[in-house]
Amino acid sequence: PVILEKPAAEWLLKAPVTMGADQVLVNNIVGTLSVLPSDRLVDEKATDFKPYGLATPVLTILITRKDGKTHTLHIGDDTPSGVSTYVRLDGESKLYTFVNANKMMFDKTWRDLRDKRLLPFDSEKLTRVQLGDIEFGKTNGNTWTILKPKPLRADNFAAEQLVGKLKDAKLQVVNDTEAEAAIPAKFAAAKPVAIAKVTDQKGTMQIEVRKGADNEYYAKSSAVEGVFQTAPELGDALAKKLDDFRNKKLFDFGFNQPDRVEVKTEGTAYVFNKTGADWKRDGKLLDPGSVQQLLDRLRELSATGFTNAAAGAIVAEYAVGTEKVTVSKQGENYFARRANEPDGFTLDAAVVNEIKSLAAGAKEQQPPAAKK
């Protein structure tokens, strides 16, 4: 028999093995049992349950309440139509049917009901994530940064996607004991994909993922005893490289409103200063919409890639608040560099020309039309 108990806030498997249970699945089963309806009363006073598979039930569920009272539900054969199943409560003569989907929900092995998480960490308390040689840390602003192989700005969305895949990493249930026994050998023969580590308030746990010749993925976790087959999505998430997690945006001011923007291009400097709600250039009041277009373009300014190549002559400089970016050109290629960062970025030429056009084309604020 499979026995589940809830001694505290969470369900535990107590037999045939002792381990954590799949909380979502078990709570769904309990919730269904608490409001379980029949779809038909077949016989008010049945005397022979054998024709319905209830003399030796296909499945029996024993429920023990907090007050010590118990209820026993016997599940038998399917009805001739196949859409319902015969059921009865122990000690009653009534014969019911309920929808077949309930039978499928309740008919679970201990493997189905076990906690399938390979890394049961608390994502809210996560402080470090390591993927091979790449190490991420969380800042006080609750955003991710790359610590190793060297300090770099991280793409927070990409880092959170990685955390999400690790959080969702689950073992795949194999109820065939022969197939289950073959998994460790398949893991040993498989090609390593990556080793990932996560650190929360409870400590550090690790998962190793490998890809077999059959294109199936296998995992071994320090938090769960055994070797298991897992989803390809986990393998794909862990196969990423450093550049996949780097921040391609050249400015970090986000939705903060700066009070100074400067664009230097081809020997001309366009300086925009904000006082209160007004933007000015050379003391002249500007149309806020045209300045906002420039700000939005700088906010979204992204590299097409990363490079360590030597830069050519500087052709443009952008400054937003305290952030500064220089743009250089070598042949037909444009490169960008953030102040105080060692690595460079590659840029699309069209973006450089667009920023020049927006800075030069910022309009003066027109006075309101005189009333007739």
Disulfide bonds with the S-S distance in Angstrom:
none
